[in-house]
Amino acid sequence: MNAVIQTPFSPALPPGAIGGPASWKGPQLAQRSDWIEQLQPAELEELDRAVAEHIGTGRDMADISAQTFALPTLGPRLARIKHDVMHGRGFVLVRGFDVASHSMQQTAIAYLGIGAHFGSFRSQNAKGHLLGHVRDLGLDINNPSVRYYQTNRALNYHTDSCDIVGLICLKTSKSGGASKLVSSVALHDALHDRRPDLWRALFNAFPTDRRGEVPVGMLPWFDIPVFNWHAGELSTIYAGQYIRSAQELFPEARRLTALETEAIDTLDAWADDDEFSLTMEFRPGDMQFVHNHQILHSRTDFENWPEPERQRHLLRLWLAPAQARELPPVFGLRYGSIEPGNRGGIITQSTRLTFSLEA
C-alpha cells in the first residue's frame, strides 16, 4: 500500500489573488443569462437524427464518441461552450431538450453524444458506471460505503473526481433539490485577502475518505491539498464531508490541526453564503456541465413525490477532455493517471465498465 502523504512543508503558492473570469460571485451571475445556452430547433433536429442513426446502426453506447456522433451544426457550438467551461466561468446550463418526447434510451444516447463532445467517459463508482443515475435510493449516509448522491440529503460543496461533471435532469422532485455552484477561485481570492492563515492551510494535504471505493494498492483515503497551484493555474479538489469522515473512520490518517479544521469549516460556510453562491432550479431536459478544477457544486435537501415513477432522477457523466489543463502529480492518488483525456474516475479490482439505463 502507498505510504501516507504528509502535509507538504512548502507547497507552490500563487503570488496573490487570481481574479479573471473564473473568479465570479453568484449575485452577479444571477442577474445575467449568458451562462444558459438555449438549443435551437435545427440543433435539436440534428441531435434527433444522430440518435436515430446510432440506434439504426446497432452500435453500443460504448461506441459513442465525438467522431461517431457527428453534429455538424451543434458540434462547433459545443466546442465554444466547452472552451468557456474550461477557460472561462467554469460551467454552463444547456436548455431545450425535451425529455418527455424521448424514451430513456433516446435521452441517454443524446446526452452521451453531447457529452462525448466534451471528453471521454470515466467510471463514476466502483461498479464502473459510465452513465450514472442520481436519485434517492433510500440509503443511509452513515454507512461508510454510501455516497451522498444516493440519498435525498443536501450535499456540501465539493468536487467530483474528474475534469468535467455533467448532469441531465429527467424528473424533478416535489420540492427542493436545487443545484448550487460557487467559484473556488473566488473563494481562494477571498480567503487570501481576508484570512491568509486559513488560505495557506488549504494548501496542505488533507486525508479524504474514498467511501470504500479503493483502487488496488491504495489506502482507503487519499491525501491531496484542497488548493493546488500548478503550471500557473489553481486546481481545487475538495469533499469536506469525506475529509471529516476520514478523521472518524481512519485513526492512521493524519490528524487535522485546529487551523485546518477551521479552514474547511470556513470554506464550507463561505461557499454557501449568498455573497458567493449561485442557485439554479433544473427543468426536465436541462444539461449542466461543470469544470471541477474551478467550481464547487452542491445540492439542497429535497422531498420526493410518493409515486416512484415521478421521483427525482438525473443522469450524470464524468468526462475527461483531451485538451485539459496540466494537473500536479499528487492528483494521481485520486485520478489514477494525470494524462489529459485519460484521467479521473474510480477503478477498483472489481470494477467492470458499463452503461446502464437502470439506477
C-alpha positions in Angstrom: 0.0 0.0 0.0 1.1 3.6 -0.6 2.6 5.4 2.3 0.6 8.2 3.8 1.5 11.6 2.3 2.4 14.1 5.0 1.5 17.7 4.9 3.9 19.4 2.5 6.2 21.9 4.2 6.3 24.4 1.3 3.9 23.8 -1.5 3.8 26.1 -4.5 1.7 29.1 -3.8 0.1 31.6 -6.2 1.6 35.1 -6.0 -1.7 36.5 -4.7 -5.4 36.8 -5.7 -6.0 35.2 -9.1 -9.0 37.0 -10.5 -10.2 36.7 -14.1 -13.4 35.2 -15.5 -13.2 32.2 -13.2 -13.4 34.4 -10.1 -17.1 35.2 -10.1 -19.8 35.8 -7.5 -23.3 34.3 -7.6 -25.3 37.6 -7.3 -23.5 38.9 -10.4 -24.3 35.9 -12.5 -27.9 35.7 -11.2 -28.6 39.0 -13.0 -27.3 37.5 -16.3 -28.4 34.7 -18.6 -25.3 34.2 -20.7 -24.5 31.0 -18.8 -27.7 29.5 -20.2 -27.4 28.1 -23.7 -30.8 27.5 -25.4 -30.7 24.8 -28.1 -32.3 25.9 -31.4 -34.8 23.9 -33.4 -32.2 23.0 -36.1 -29.8 21.8 -33.5 -32.4 19.6 -31.8 -33.4 18.1 -35.2 -29.7 17.3 -35.8 -29.4 15.7 -32.4 -32.5 13.5 -33.1 -31.0 12.4 -36.4 -27.8 11.5 -34.7 -29.7 9.5 -32.1 -31.7 7.7 -34.8 -28.6 6.9 -36.8 -26.8 5.5 -33.7 -29.8 3.2 -32.9 -30.2 2.2 -36.5 -26.6 1.1 -36.9 -26.9 -1.2 -33.8 -23.9 0.4 -32.2 -23.4 0.2 -28.4 -23.3 3.2 -26.1 -19.6 2.4 -25.6 -19.2 3.3 -29.3 -20.3 6.9 -28.9 -17.6 9.4 -29.4 -17.3 12.9 -31.0 -16.4 11.2 -34.2 -19.2 8.6 -34.3 -21.8 11.0 -33.0 -21.3 13.7 -35.6 -23.1 17.1 -35.0 -22.0 19.3 -37.9 -24.2 22.3 -36.7 -24.2 21.8 -33.0 -20.7 20.5 -32.7 -18.9 23.8 -33.2 -21.1 25.5 -30.7 -20.4 22.7 -28.2 -16.7 23.3 -28.8 -17.1 27.0 -27.9 -19.2 26.1 -24.8 -16.5 23.6 -23.7 -13.9 26.3 -24.0 -16.0 28.6 -21.8 -16.4 25.8 -19.2 -12.6 25.0 -19.1 -11.2 28.5 -19.5 -14.0 30.9 -18.5 -16.5 30.9 -15.8 -16.3 27.1 -15.4 -19.9 26.0 -16.0 -22.9 26.1 -18.4 -26.6 25.1 -18.5 -27.7 23.8 -21.8 -31.5 24.0 -22.1 -34.2 22.9 -24.6 -34.0 19.2 -24.9 -37.5 17.7 -24.5 -37.1 14.5 -22.3 -40.9 14.0 -22.3 -40.9 13.2 -26.1 -37.9 10.9 -25.9 -37.5 7.4 -24.5 -34.9 6.7 -21.8 -32.7 5.1 -24.4 -33.0 8.1 -26.8 -32.3 10.6 -24.0 -29.3 8.7 -22.7 -27.8 8.4 -26.2 -28.4 12.1 -26.9 -26.8 13.1 -23.6 -23.9 10.7 -24.2 -23.5 12.1 -27.7 -23.3 15.7 -26.4 -21.1 14.6 -23.5 -18.7 13.0 -26.0 -18.0 16.4 -27.5 -16.7 17.5 -24.1 -14.5 14.4 -23.3 -14.2 10.7 -22.8 -16.4 8.9 -20.3 -15.0 7.9 -16.9 -16.2 5.5 -14.3 -18.2 7.1 -11.5 -18.1 4.4 -8.9 -16.6 1.0 -8.1 -19.3 -0.7 -10.2 -17.9 1.0 -13.3 -21.0 3.1 -14.2 -20.1 5.4 -17.1 -23.7 6.7 -17.2 -24.5 7.5 -13.6 -28.0 7.7 -12.0 -28.5 10.4 -9.4 -31.6 9.6 -7.3 -32.6 8.8 -3.8 -32.1 5.0 -3.2 -33.2 5.3 0.4 -29.7 4.5 1.7 -28.2 5.6 5.0 -25.3 8.1 4.6 -23.9 6.8 7.9 -23.0 3.6 6.0 -19.3 4.3 5.1 -19.8 2.9 1.6 -22.8 5.1 0.8 -22.3 8.4 -1.2 -24.5 11.4 -0.8 -25.9 11.3 -4.4 -27.6 8.1 -3.4 -29.7 9.9 -0.8 -32.1 12.8 -0.6 -29.7 14.7 1.7 -28.1 18.0 0.9 -24.6 17.8 -0.4 -22.0 20.2 0.9 -19.9 21.9 -1.7 -17.5 19.6 -3.3 -15.7 18.5 -6.5 -16.1 15.2 -8.3 -13.1 13.1 -9.3 -12.9 14.1 -12.9 -12.2 17.2 -15.1 -15.9 17.9 -16.0 -19.1 16.6 -14.5 -22.3 16.7 -16.4 -25.9 16.2 -15.3 -29.2 16.0 -17.3 -32.5 16.4 -15.4 -35.1 13.7 -16.3 -37.5 14.4 -13.4 -37.7 17.0 -10.7 -38.5 16.4 -7.0 -41.7 17.6 -5.3 -39.7 20.3 -3.6 -36.0 21.2 -3.0 -33.0 19.6 -4.8 -31.8 22.9 -6.3 -28.3 22.9 -7.8 -25.8 25.3 -6.2 -22.5 26.4 -7.7 -19.6 28.5 -6.3 -16.3 29.6 -7.9 -13.4 28.0 -5.9 -11.2 30.7 -7.4 -13.4 33.4 -5.9 -13.3 31.6 -2.5 -9.5 31.3 -2.8 -9.2 35.0 -3.5 -11.4 36.0 -0.6 -9.5 33.7 1.8 -6.2 35.1 0.6 -7.3 38.7 1.3 -9.4 38.2 4.5 -7.9 35.1 6.2 -4.4 34.4 4.8 -3.8 31.9 7.7 -6.7 29.7 6.5 -5.8 30.3 2.9 -2.3 28.9 3.5 -3.6 25.9 5.4 -5.7 24.8 2.4 -2.5 24.1 0.5 -1.7 21.3 3.0 -2.7 17.7 2.1 -6.0 16.7 3.6 -6.8 13.0 4.2 -10.1 12.3 2.3 -12.3 9.2 2.6 -12.7 7.1 -0.5 -16.0 5.7 0.8 -14.9 2.1 0.3 -14.1 2.5 -3.4 -10.3 1.7 -3.0 -8.1 1.2 -6.1 -5.6 -1.7 -6.0 -2.6 -0.9 -3.8 -4.1 2.3 -2.4 -5.2 3.3 1.1 -8.9 3.8 1.9 -8.2 7.5 1.9 -6.1 9.8 -0.3 -4.1 12.8 0.8 -4.3 15.8 -1.6 -4.3 19.6 -0.9 -7.6 21.4 -1.3 -5.9 24.2 -3.2 -3.2 23.3 -5.8 -1.1 25.9 -7.7 0.5 24.2 -10.7 1.6 25.4 -14.1 0.1 28.9 -13.4 -3.4 27.6 -12.6 -5.3 26.9 -9.4 -6.9 23.5 -9.3 -9.2 22.7 -6.4 -10.2 19.2 -5.2 -12.5 19.1 -2.2 -15.1 17.0 -0.4 -15.5 18.3 3.2 -17.8 15.5 4.2 -15.2 12.9 3.3 -12.3 14.8 4.9 -14.3 14.7 8.1 -15.3 11.1 7.8 -11.7 10.1 7.2 -10.9 11.6 10.6 -13.7 9.5 12.1 -13.0 6.2 10.3 -9.2 6.0 9.9 -7.1 6.6 13.0 -4.0 6.0 10.9 -4.8 9.1 8.7 -3.0 12.3 9.6 -4.9 14.3 12.3 -6.0 17.7 11.2 -4.8 20.7 13.1 -7.2 23.2 14.7 -6.3 25.7 11.9 -7.0 23.1 9.2 -10.4 22.3 10.7 -11.3 25.9 10.9 -10.2 26.3 7.2 -12.6 23.7 5.9 -15.4 24.9 8.2 -14.8 28.4 6.8 -14.6 27.2 3.2 -18.0 25.4 3.6 -19.6 28.4 5.3 -18.4 30.9 2.7 -19.3 28.6 -0.2 -22.9 28.6 1.0 -23.0 32.3 1.6 -25.2 34.4 -0.7 -22.1 36.6 -1.4 -20.6 33.8 -3.4 -23.1 31.1 -4.4 -25.4 30.7 -7.4 -28.6 28.7 -7.2 -30.4 27.2 -10.2 -33.5 25.2 -10.4 -33.3 22.4 -13.0 -36.1 21.9 -15.5 -36.6 18.5 -17.2 -34.1 18.3 -20.1 -31.6 20.8 -18.6 -28.0 19.8 -19.0 -25.4 21.2 -16.7 -21.6 20.9 -17.3 -19.2 21.9 -14.5 -15.4 22.2 -14.5 -14.4 20.6 -11.2 -11.0 22.3 -11.0 -12.5 25.8 -10.6 -16.1 25.1 -9.4 -17.5 23.6 -6.2 -21.1 22.2 -6.6 -23.8 21.2 -4.1 -27.5 20.4 -3.9 -30.1 21.2 -1.3 -32.2 18.7 0.5 -35.3 17.5 -1.4 -38.6 15.9 -0.9 -39.6 13.3 -3.4 -43.0 12.5 -4.9 -44.7 9.5 -3.3 -45.1 7.8 -6.7 -41.9 6.1 -7.8 -42.4 7.0 -11.5 -42.4 10.7 -10.6 -39.4 10.8 -8.4 -36.3 13.0 -8.9 -33.9 11.4 -11.4 -30.8 12.8 -13.1 -28.2 11.2 -15.3 -24.6 12.0 -14.7 -21.4 11.9 -16.8 -17.8 12.2 -15.7 -15.7 13.5 -18.6 -12.0 13.8 -19.5 -11.3 16.3 -22.2 -8.2 15.6 -24.4 -7.1 19.2 -24.2 -7.4 19.6 -20.4 -5.1 21.6 -18.1 -2.0 20.1 -16.6 -2.5 18.7 -13.1 0.0 18.3 -10.3 1.4 14.8 -9.8 -0.4 14.4 -6.5 -3.7 14.2 -8.3 -2.6 10.8 -9.4 -3.6 9.5 -6.0 -7.3 10.2 -6.8 -7.3 10.4 -10.6 -5.1 7.4 -11.4 -3.4 8.8 -14.5 -3.0 12.6 -14.8 -2.7 12.3 -18.6 -5.3 14.6 -20.2 -8.1 12.6 -21.8 -7.3 9.5 -19.8 -7.7 10.5 -16.2 -10.2 10.6 -13.4 -12.9 8.2 -12.4 -13.0 5.3 -9.9 -11.4 2.0 -10.7 -11.1 -0.8 -8.2 -10.2 -4.5 -8.6 -13.8 -5.5 -9.1 -14.8 -2.6 -11.5 -16.4 -3.6 -14.8 -17.1 -0.6 -17.1 -20.7 -0.5 -18.2 -23.5 1.8 -19.4 -26.8 1.1 -17.7 -30.3 2.6 -18.2 -31.2 1.3 -14.7 -30.3 3.1 -11.5 
